[in-house]
Amino acid sequence: MAITSANQLELLQTAEAVAREKMIDPDLVIQAMEESLARAAKSRYGSDLDIRVKIDRKTGRATFARIRTVVEDEAVENHHAQLTVKQAKAYKPDPQIGDEIIDEVPPVDLGRIAAQSAKQVILQKVREAERDRQYEEFKDRKGSIINGVVKREEYGNIIVDIGRGEGILRRNEKIGREAYRPNDRIRCYIKDVRREARGPQVFLSRTDPMFMAELFKMEVPEIYDGIIEIKAVARDPGSRAKIAVISYDNSIDPVGACVGMRGSRVQAVVNELQGEKIDIIPWNQDQATFLVNALQPAEVSKVVIDEEAGKIEVVVPDEQLSLAIGRRGQNVRLASQLTALDIDIMTEAEESQRRQAEFAERTKLFMDTLDVDEMMAQLLVSEGFTNLEEVAYVDVDELLSIDGFDEDTAAELQARARDFLEEQNRKALEAARAMGVEDSLIEFEGLTPQMVEALAKDGIKTLEDFATCADWELAGGWTTENGQRKKDEGVLEKFEMSLEEAQHLIMTARVMLGWVDPTELETASEEAEEDEEAEA
C-alpha cells in the first residue's frame, strides 16, 4: 500500500469510496491519509521534526512540509521544530514570535511496515468518524421507538441494524425469554445514546416502562395530540403493567380511549409486549384516590398517608388481602412504583389490633405519669391526646370540653404534667452535663434538655458538632438501596422533628458560628419560596 507511489487521482477516488461506504465526510478520510503520511515521514526524517502533509483535494498531489515555529530565546525546547528570532532572520526579513518557517521536503515512499501503519491510522480515523456520525444522528432520538433488523447475537445480547448504524439490546433489556434469529424484524425503545471508546453507542430496551408509554402514543391519537397524558408507568416486563392516564378534555374518557373499540388499541400494545397484562388507571391529583385506583382490582377500606416519610398505609377487607398484594407481591409492587410511595397493606383486623395496642400504650403512659385512674386516662386518649406535652401546654378550654372535666381537674392535670416534664428536663440536663456537653449547645434555642441528652449520647457535645450535622442525621430519612427503601434513624426523630426544622436549626447554628453569611441565608430562603410559588 505505497500511497505516494499510487496514481494521485486514484487516492482521491479511494477516499471517496471509503467515505461513501461508511457514510462519512470524504474530507475526514483525506485528513486521516494526511496524518498517516506525516507519521511515516517522521519515522523517515526524525520524530523530533514537525512534518505536515497536505493532499490537494482536486489533483490528489501530496505535499510534504517541515514546519519550524519562531519562539523566544529561552523558550526553545526542540531545535528541530523551533527557531529563535535571530535564527529565523536567515529565512525571512522581519520574523515575529509565532511565525512559521515552512520548507518543502521530498515525498516519502512507504515501505511495507510504514504502509501497514498508515492503513491502521486511516482505519482508526474512519472508525472514529463513523462513531461520531452515528452519535450525532441518534443523540436526538433518545426516548423514541425505532424499528430494526436483528443482525446477530453475542453472549445473549442482540445486535440490531437500525439503518445508518447498529444498536445493542442487552440480555436484561429483553422481555422474558424472547429469542431472535438473524433478519427478524424488531421494535425497540432507544434508552440511551452515548459516546463510547469502542463498540455500539445506541442502547436499546424492550423492558423500559417508557417503551410501553411510547407504544400507547403510537396507538392512541389522543395521547399523541396531547389531549390525554400518560402520568406514570410501572412494569413487570412480560407479565403485568400499570399505566396512569389523565384526560384534559372532559368529553373524552382516558381509560376508554386507551382501550379502544373492543380493546383494539390496548391489544396492539399487549401483542408487542408478548402478552403483558396491562391495567389502565385514571390518574388523580389526590394521592389517596390515585392509590385506591392503582390497587385495582382490590377494594380498599381506608388509606393513611405519612407524607414526611413518603409512606402510605392501606387497609383492605380480610378477604381482599391476597388480591391487593397479588402473586409474589406483584400488584402492590407495581402500585408502589406507580405512586412513588412505600405501601404497607394490612387487613381491617390487623389495623384494629394495632389501634387497640396504641390506645392501651397511651392510656398506660397517662396513668403512670399523671397518677390518674384508667377511665380518666382513656378519656384523654379518646379525645386525641398522645403525649404529656399536649396535656401540659394545651389551651385549658380543650380539657374542659371533655365530659366530666371541670376547671380544678384540668388545672391539676396540667400542673402534674408540667411537674413531670420539668423533672425529666432536670434529669436530662444533669446527664448531659455529666457527659461533657458545653453550655453553647445547652443554651441553643430550639433544643430541649432531652434533645441535648440524646445528642450527647450520639457524641454531639458542642455547637460546632451540631453545626456539622446533616438534616437527615437529626430528623431521619429514607434512602433507596437496590430498589428497596431503607429507613435512616435520626438522633432527634423520636421528638417528632421534621427535616425542615432540623435544617433551620443547623443553619442557625452555622450563622451563630460565623460559618454562613446570614444575608446569603435570606437570599436562599427567598429563592426557595419563589420556587415553591412557581411550582404551585
C-alpha positions as CSV (number, residue, x, y, z in Angstrom):
1,M,0.0,0.0,0.0
2,A,2.5,2.6,-1.2
3,I,0.1,5.6,-1.1
4,T,2.6,8.1,-2.6
5,S,3.5,5.9,-5.5
6,A,-0.1,5.3,-6.5
7,N,-1.9,7.3,-9.0
8,Q,-2.8,10.6,-7.3
9,L,-6.3,10.8,-8.6
10,E,-6.8,7.2,-7.5
11,L,-6.0,8.4,-4.0
12,L,-9.0,10.7,-4.1
13,Q,-11.2,8.1,-5.6
14,T,-10.3,5.7,-2.8
15,A,-11.1,8.3,-0.2
16,E,-14.5,9.0,-1.8
17,A,-15.3,5.2,-2.0
18,V,-14.4,4.7,1.7
19,A,-16.5,7.7,2.7
20,R,-19.4,6.6,0.7
21,E,-19.3,3.1,2.1
22,K,-19.1,4.3,5.7
23,M,-21.4,7.3,5.1
24,I,-19.0,9.9,6.4
25,D,-17.4,13.1,5.0
26,P,-14.7,12.3,2.4
27,D,-12.6,15.1,3.9
28,L,-12.3,13.1,7.1
29,V,-10.8,10.2,5.1
30,I,-8.3,12.5,3.4
31,Q,-7.3,14.1,6.7
32,A,-6.6,10.5,8.0
33,M,-4.4,9.9,5.0
34,E,-2.5,13.1,5.6
35,E,-1.9,12.2,9.2
36,S,-0.7,8.7,8.3
37,L,1.7,10.1,5.6
38,A,3.0,12.6,8.1
39,R,3.6,9.9,10.6
40,A,5.5,7.8,8.0
41,A,7.6,10.9,7.1
42,K,8.6,11.4,10.7
43,S,9.8,7.9,11.0
44,R,12.0,8.5,7.9
45,Y,13.3,12.0,8.7
46,G,13.2,12.0,12.5
47,S,10.4,12.0,15.2
48,D,11.5,15.4,16.5
49,L,10.7,17.2,13.3
50,D,7.2,18.8,12.8
51,I,6.3,17.4,9.4
52,R,2.8,18.0,7.9
53,V,1.3,16.7,4.8
54,K,-1.3,18.4,2.6
55,I,-3.2,16.5,-0.1
56,D,-4.7,18.7,-2.8
57,R,-8.5,18.0,-2.9
58,K,-8.6,18.4,-6.7
59,T,-5.4,16.8,-8.0
60,G,-4.6,14.3,-5.2
61,R,-1.0,15.6,-5.0
62,A,0.6,15.2,-1.6
63,T,2.9,18.0,-0.4
64,F,5.3,17.2,2.5
65,A,6.4,20.2,4.5
66,R,8.7,20.7,7.5
67,I,7.4,23.4,9.9
68,R,9.6,25.4,12.4
69,T,8.0,27.9,14.8
70,V,9.6,31.1,15.9
71,V,9.8,31.3,19.7
72,E,11.6,33.4,22.3
73,D,15.2,32.5,23.0
74,E,14.6,30.9,26.4
75,A,11.5,29.0,25.1
76,V,13.4,26.8,22.7
77,E,12.8,23.1,23.7
78,N,13.2,21.3,20.4
79,H,15.7,22.9,18.0
80,H,14.4,20.7,15.2
81,A,11.0,22.3,15.3
82,Q,11.7,25.7,16.8
83,L,13.8,28.7,15.9
84,T,14.8,31.9,17.8
85,V,14.1,35.3,16.2
86,K,17.8,35.6,15.4
87,Q,17.9,32.3,13.6
88,A,14.7,33.0,11.7
89,K,16.2,36.1,10.1
90,A,18.1,33.8,7.8
91,Y,14.8,32.8,6.3
92,K,12.7,35.9,6.4
93,P,13.5,39.6,6.9
94,D,11.3,40.5,9.9
95,P,10.3,37.4,11.8
96,Q,7.8,37.6,14.7
97,I,7.2,35.2,17.5
98,G,4.7,32.7,16.4
99,D,5.6,32.8,12.7
100,E,6.2,29.5,11.0
101,I,9.0,28.8,8.6
102,I,7.8,26.2,6.0
103,D,10.3,24.1,3.9
104,E,9.1,21.6,1.5
105,V,10.8,18.1,1.9
106,P,10.9,15.3,-0.6
107,P,7.9,12.9,-0.5
108,V,8.3,9.5,1.1
109,D,7.7,6.1,-0.5
110,L,6.0,3.9,2.1
111,G,7.7,0.6,2.9
112,R,5.6,-2.4,3.9
113,I,5.6,-1.7,7.6
114,A,5.0,2.1,7.2
115,A,2.2,1.3,4.7
116,Q,0.6,-1.1,7.2
117,S,0.9,1.6,9.9
118,A,-0.7,4.2,7.6
119,K,-3.5,1.8,6.9
120,Q,-4.2,1.3,10.6
121,V,-4.3,5.1,11.2
122,I,-6.7,5.6,8.3
123,L,-9.0,2.7,9.6
124,Q,-8.9,4.1,13.1
125,K,-9.9,7.6,11.9
126,V,-12.7,6.2,9.8
127,R,-14.0,4.2,12.8
128,E,-13.9,7.4,14.9
129,A,-15.7,9.3,12.2
130,E,-18.3,6.5,12.0
131,R,-19.0,6.6,15.7
132,D,-19.2,10.4,15.7
133,R,-21.6,10.3,12.8
134,Q,-23.8,7.7,14.5
135,Y,-23.8,9.6,17.8
136,E,-24.9,12.9,16.0
137,E,-27.6,11.0,14.1
138,F,-29.2,9.2,17.1
139,K,-28.5,11.5,20.1
140,D,-31.8,13.4,19.5
141,R,-33.8,10.2,19.0
142,K,-33.2,9.1,22.6
143,G,-36.6,8.3,24.2
144,S,-38.2,7.2,20.9
145,I,-39.1,3.9,19.3
146,I,-37.1,2.5,16.4
147,N,-37.6,-0.4,14.0
148,G,-34.6,-2.5,13.2
149,V,-33.4,-5.9,11.9
150,V,-31.6,-8.5,14.0
151,K,-28.0,-8.9,12.8
152,R,-26.5,-11.4,15.3
153,E,-26.4,-12.5,18.9
154,E,-23.4,-12.0,21.1
155,Y,-23.4,-13.6,24.6
156,G,-27.1,-13.2,24.9
157,N,-27.1,-9.6,23.7
158,I,-28.8,-8.8,20.4
159,I,-27.0,-6.5,17.8
160,V,-29.7,-4.7,15.8
161,D,-29.3,-3.0,12.4
162,I,-31.1,0.4,12.9
163,G,-30.4,1.9,9.5
164,R,-27.3,4.1,9.5
165,G,-25.7,2.3,12.5
166,E,-26.1,-0.5,15.0
167,G,-27.8,-0.7,18.4
168,I,-27.4,-3.2,21.2
169,L,-30.3,-4.9,23.0
170,R,-28.8,-6.3,26.2
171,R,-29.9,-9.6,27.7
172,N,-31.6,-7.9,30.6
173,E,-33.5,-5.5,28.3
174,K,-35.3,-8.3,26.6
175,I,-38.8,-9.3,27.6
176,G,-38.9,-12.7,29.4
177,R,-37.3,-15.4,27.3
178,E,-37.6,-13.6,23.9
179,A,-35.5,-15.3,21.2
180,Y,-34.5,-13.7,17.9
181,R,-32.8,-15.0,14.8
182,P,-30.9,-13.0,12.2
183,N,-33.1,-11.0,9.9
184,D,-36.0,-10.9,12.3
185,R,-37.7,-7.5,12.5
186,I,-37.7,-6.0,16.0
187,R,-39.1,-2.9,17.6
188,C,-37.2,-1.3,20.4
189,Y,-37.0,1.8,22.6
190,I,-33.8,4.0,22.4
191,K,-32.9,4.1,26.1
192,D,-29.5,5.8,25.8
193,V,-27.1,7.2,23.2
194,R,-23.5,7.6,24.5
195,R,-20.1,8.3,23.2
196,E,-18.1,5.1,23.7
197,A,-14.4,4.4,23.1
198,R,-15.3,1.3,21.2
199,G,-18.4,-0.8,20.5
200,P,-22.0,0.2,20.0
201,Q,-23.3,3.6,21.2
202,V,-27.1,3.1,20.9
203,F,-28.5,1.2,23.8
204,L,-31.9,-0.3,23.1
205,S,-34.6,-1.7,25.5
206,R,-37.9,-3.6,25.4
207,T,-38.4,-3.7,29.2
208,D,-38.2,0.0,30.0
209,P,-41.5,1.4,31.2
210,M,-41.3,4.2,28.7
211,F,-41.3,1.7,25.8
212,M,-44.9,0.9,26.7
213,A,-45.7,4.6,27.0
214,E,-44.4,5.2,23.5
215,L,-46.3,2.3,22.1
216,F,-49.5,3.8,23.5
217,K,-48.6,7.1,22.0
218,M,-48.4,5.4,18.6
219,E,-51.7,3.5,19.0
220,V,-53.8,6.3,20.7
221,P,-54.0,9.5,18.6
222,E,-55.3,11.4,21.7
223,I,-52.1,10.8,23.6
224,Y,-50.0,11.9,20.5
225,D,-52.1,15.1,20.3
226,G,-51.7,15.8,24.0
227,I,-55.4,15.5,24.9
228,I,-54.6,12.5,27.1
229,E,-51.3,12.4,29.1
230,I,-49.5,9.4,30.5
231,K,-48.7,10.4,34.0
232,A,-46.9,7.3,35.3
233,V,-46.0,3.8,34.1
234,A,-44.9,0.7,36.1
235,R,-44.0,-2.6,34.5
236,D,-43.1,-6.2,35.4
237,P,-41.8,-6.9,31.9
238,G,-43.6,-9.8,30.1
239,S,-46.1,-10.3,33.0
240,R,-48.1,-7.3,34.1
241,A,-48.1,-3.5,33.9
242,K,-50.0,-0.5,35.2
243,I,-50.3,2.8,33.3
244,A,-51.9,6.0,34.8
245,V,-53.6,8.4,32.3
246,I,-55.5,11.7,32.6
247,S,-57.7,13.5,30.0
248,Y,-57.6,17.3,29.5
249,D,-60.9,17.1,27.7
250,N,-63.9,16.3,29.9
251,S,-65.7,14.7,26.9
252,I,-63.0,12.1,26.5
253,D,-62.6,9.1,28.8
254,P,-58.9,8.5,29.1
255,V,-59.2,4.8,30.0
256,G,-61.8,4.1,27.2
257,A,-59.6,5.9,24.7
258,C,-56.6,3.8,25.6
259,V,-58.6,0.6,25.5
260,G,-60.1,1.4,22.1
261,M,-63.0,-0.2,20.3
262,R,-63.3,-3.8,21.6
263,G,-59.9,-3.4,23.1
264,S,-58.2,-3.0,19.7
265,R,-55.7,-0.3,20.9
266,V,-54.6,-1.9,24.1
267,Q,-54.4,-5.3,22.4
268,A,-52.0,-4.0,19.8
269,V,-49.7,-2.9,22.7
270,V,-50.2,-6.3,24.5
271,N,-49.2,-8.2,21.4
272,E,-46.0,-6.2,21.0
273,L,-45.2,-6.8,24.7
274,Q,-45.6,-10.6,24.4
275,G,-49.0,-10.8,26.1
276,E,-48.2,-8.5,29.1
277,K,-51.4,-7.8,31.1
278,I,-52.0,-4.0,31.3
279,D,-54.1,-2.2,33.8
280,I,-55.1,1.3,32.6
281,I,-55.8,3.5,35.6
282,P,-57.3,7.0,35.8
283,W,-54.7,9.4,37.4
284,N,-55.9,11.6,40.2
285,Q,-54.2,14.5,41.9
286,D,-55.3,13.3,45.3
287,Q,-52.8,10.7,46.4
288,A,-55.2,8.5,48.3
289,T,-57.7,8.4,45.4
290,F,-55.0,7.6,43.0
291,L,-53.7,4.8,45.2
292,V,-57.1,3.3,45.5
293,N,-57.3,3.2,41.7
294,A,-53.7,1.9,41.4
295,L,-54.5,-1.1,43.6
296,Q,-57.3,-2.3,41.4
297,P,-58.8,-4.9,41.2
298,A,-58.6,-5.0,45.0
299,E,-61.0,-2.9,47.2
300,V,-59.6,-0.5,49.7
301,S,-61.3,0.4,53.0
302,K,-59.0,3.1,54.3
303,V,-55.8,5.0,53.3
304,V,-53.4,6.7,55.8
305,I,-50.6,8.8,54.3
306,D,-47.4,9.8,56.0
307,E,-46.1,12.4,53.6
308,E,-42.9,13.1,55.5
309,A,-41.7,9.5,55.3
310,G,-43.1,9.1,51.8
311,K,-45.1,6.1,53.2
312,I,-48.7,5.0,52.9
313,E,-50.8,2.5,54.8
314,V,-53.7,0.8,53.1
315,V,-56.4,-1.1,55.0
316,V,-58.3,-3.7,53.0
317,P,-61.0,-6.2,54.0
318,D,-59.6,-9.5,55.1
319,E,-60.8,-11.4,52.0
320,Q,-59.2,-8.8,49.7
321,L,-55.6,-9.1,51.2
322,S,-54.3,-11.7,48.7
323,L,-55.8,-9.8,45.7
324,A,-54.3,-6.5,46.9
325,I,-50.8,-8.0,47.3
326,G,-51.0,-10.0,44.1
327,R,-49.0,-13.0,43.1
328,R,-45.5,-12.7,44.6
329,G,-46.4,-9.1,45.7
330,Q,-46.7,-8.0,42.1
331,N,-49.9,-5.9,42.4
332,V,-48.7,-3.9,45.4
333,R,-45.2,-3.5,44.0
334,L,-46.5,-2.1,40.7
335,A,-48.9,0.3,42.6
336,S,-45.9,1.4,44.7
337,Q,-43.8,2.2,41.6
338,L,-46.8,4.0,40.0
339,T,-47.4,6.3,43.0
340,A,-43.7,6.6,44.1
341,L,-44.8,5.7,47.7
342,D,-43.9,2.9,50.1
343,I,-47.1,1.0,50.6
344,D,-47.9,-1.1,53.7
345,I,-51.0,-3.3,53.3
346,M,-52.9,-4.6,56.3
347,T,-56.3,-6.1,56.9
348,E,-59.0,-4.4,58.9
349,A,-58.4,-6.9,61.8
350,E,-54.7,-6.1,61.9
351,E,-55.4,-2.3,61.8
352,S,-58.0,-2.7,64.6
353,Q,-55.5,-4.7,66.7
354,R,-52.8,-2.0,66.2
355,R,-55.1,0.8,67.1
356,Q,-56.0,-1.1,70.3
357,A,-52.4,-1.6,71.2
358,E,-51.6,2.2,70.7
359,F,-54.7,3.1,72.8
360,A,-53.5,0.8,75.6
361,E,-49.9,2.2,75.4
362,R,-51.1,5.8,75.7
363,T,-53.5,5.0,78.4
364,K,-50.7,3.4,80.5
365,L,-48.5,6.5,79.8
366,F,-51.1,8.9,81.3
367,M,-51.9,6.6,84.2
368,D,-48.2,6.3,85.1
369,T,-47.1,9.9,84.7
370,L,-50.2,11.8,85.7
371,D,-51.3,9.4,88.5
372,V,-54.9,9.1,87.2
373,D,-57.2,6.1,87.0
374,E,-57.8,4.1,83.9
375,M,-61.1,5.8,83.0
376,M,-59.6,9.3,83.0
377,A,-56.6,8.2,81.0
378,Q,-58.8,6.6,78.4
379,L,-60.9,9.8,78.2
380,L,-57.7,11.8,77.4
381,V,-56.6,9.2,74.7
382,S,-60.1,9.2,73.2
383,E,-60.0,13.0,72.8
384,G,-56.8,12.7,70.7
385,F,-54.1,13.5,73.4
386,T,-51.0,11.5,72.5
387,N,-48.3,12.8,74.9
388,L,-47.6,14.8,78.1
389,E,-46.6,18.0,76.2
390,E,-50.1,18.2,74.7
391,V,-51.7,17.9,78.1
392,A,-49.3,20.3,79.8
393,Y,-49.4,23.2,77.3
394,V,-52.8,22.8,75.5
395,D,-55.4,25.6,76.0
396,V,-57.3,24.7,79.1
397,D,-60.6,25.0,77.2
398,E,-59.7,21.8,75.3
399,L,-59.5,19.9,78.5
400,L,-62.8,21.5,79.8
401,S,-64.5,20.3,76.7
402,I,-64.0,16.6,77.8
403,D,-67.1,15.2,79.7
404,G,-66.7,15.2,83.4
405,F,-63.7,17.6,83.4
406,D,-64.1,20.8,85.5
407,E,-61.6,23.7,86.0
408,D,-60.0,22.2,89.1
409,T,-59.5,18.8,87.3
410,A,-58.0,20.5,84.2
411,A,-55.6,22.7,86.3
412,E,-54.5,19.7,88.4
413,L,-53.8,17.6,85.3
414,Q,-51.8,20.4,83.6
415,A,-49.8,21.0,86.9
416,R,-48.9,17.3,87.2
417,A,-47.9,17.1,83.5
418,R,-45.7,20.2,83.8
419,D,-44.1,19.0,87.1
420,F,-43.3,15.6,85.5
421,L,-41.8,17.3,82.3
422,E,-39.7,19.7,84.4
423,E,-38.3,16.8,86.5
424,Q,-37.5,15.0,83.2
425,N,-35.8,18.1,81.9
426,R,-33.7,18.5,85.1
427,K,-32.5,14.9,84.9
428,A,-31.7,15.2,81.2
429,L,-29.7,18.3,81.8
430,E,-27.7,16.7,84.6
431,A,-27.0,13.7,82.4
432,A,-25.9,15.9,79.5
433,R,-23.6,18.0,81.7
434,A,-22.1,14.7,83.1
435,M,-21.3,13.6,79.6
436,G,-19.4,16.9,78.9
437,V,-21.9,18.9,76.9
438,E,-20.9,22.5,76.5
439,D,-23.2,25.4,77.5
440,S,-23.2,26.7,73.9
441,L,-25.3,23.6,72.9
442,I,-27.4,23.5,76.1
443,E,-28.4,27.2,75.7
444,F,-29.1,26.9,72.0
445,E,-32.7,27.9,71.3
446,G,-34.8,25.2,69.8
447,L,-33.3,22.2,71.7
448,T,-34.9,20.8,74.8
449,P,-32.9,19.2,77.6
450,Q,-34.0,15.7,76.4
451,M,-32.8,16.5,72.9
452,V,-29.4,17.7,74.2
453,E,-29.1,14.4,76.2
454,A,-29.9,12.4,73.0
455,L,-27.3,14.4,71.0
456,A,-24.7,13.8,73.8
457,K,-25.3,10.1,73.7
458,D,-24.5,10.3,69.9
459,G,-21.3,12.2,70.6
460,I,-22.6,15.7,69.7
461,K,-21.5,17.8,72.6
462,T,-20.7,21.3,71.2
463,L,-22.4,23.8,69.0
464,E,-19.7,23.1,66.4
465,D,-20.5,19.4,66.5
466,F,-24.2,20.3,66.0
467,A,-23.5,22.6,63.1
468,T,-21.7,19.9,61.1
469,C,-24.7,17.6,61.2
470,A,-26.9,16.9,58.2
471,D,-30.7,17.4,58.5
472,W,-31.4,13.7,57.9
473,E,-29.0,12.7,60.7
474,L,-31.2,14.6,63.1
475,A,-34.7,14.1,61.7
476,G,-34.2,10.7,60.0
477,G,-34.9,10.0,56.4
478,W,-35.3,7.4,53.7
479,T,-32.7,6.1,51.2
480,T,-33.1,3.6,48.3
481,E,-30.7,0.7,48.1
482,N,-31.1,-1.9,45.3
483,G,-34.6,-0.7,44.7
484,Q,-35.6,-1.1,48.3
485,R,-36.5,1.9,50.5
486,K,-34.4,1.9,53.8
487,K,-35.1,3.9,56.9
488,D,-32.3,6.0,58.4
489,E,-33.0,6.7,62.1
490,G,-32.4,10.3,63.2
491,V,-30.9,11.2,66.6
492,L,-33.9,13.5,67.3
493,E,-36.5,11.6,65.3
494,K,-38.3,10.4,68.5
495,F,-39.0,14.0,69.3
496,E,-41.0,14.3,66.0
497,M,-38.5,16.7,64.5
498,S,-39.1,17.3,60.7
499,L,-36.4,17.7,58.1
500,E,-37.3,21.4,57.7
501,E,-37.0,22.1,61.5
502,A,-33.6,20.2,61.6
503,Q,-32.3,22.2,58.6
504,H,-33.4,25.5,60.2
505,L,-31.6,24.7,63.5
506,I,-28.4,23.6,61.8
507,M,-28.3,26.7,59.6
508,T,-29.0,28.9,62.6
509,A,-26.0,27.3,64.4
510,R,-23.8,27.9,61.4
511,V,-24.8,31.5,61.3
512,M,-24.1,31.9,65.0
513,L,-20.6,30.4,64.5
514,G,-19.9,32.7,61.5
515,W,-19.7,29.8,59.0
516,V,-22.6,31.2,56.9
517,D,-23.4,34.8,55.9
518,P,-27.0,35.5,57.2
519,T,-27.7,37.6,54.0
520,E,-26.9,34.5,51.9
521,L,-29.3,32.5,54.0
522,E,-32.1,35.1,53.5
523,T,-31.4,35.0,49.7
524,A,-31.6,31.2,49.6
525,S,-34.8,31.3,51.6
526,E,-36.4,33.8,49.2
527,E,-35.4,31.7,46.2
528,A,-36.9,28.6,47.8
529,E,-40.2,30.5,48.4
530,E,-40.2,31.7,44.8
531,D,-39.6,28.1,43.6
532,E,-42.5,26.8,45.7
533,E,-44.8,29.6,44.3
534,A,-43.7,28.7,40.8
535,E,-44.4,25.0,41.3
536,A,-47.8,25.9,42.9
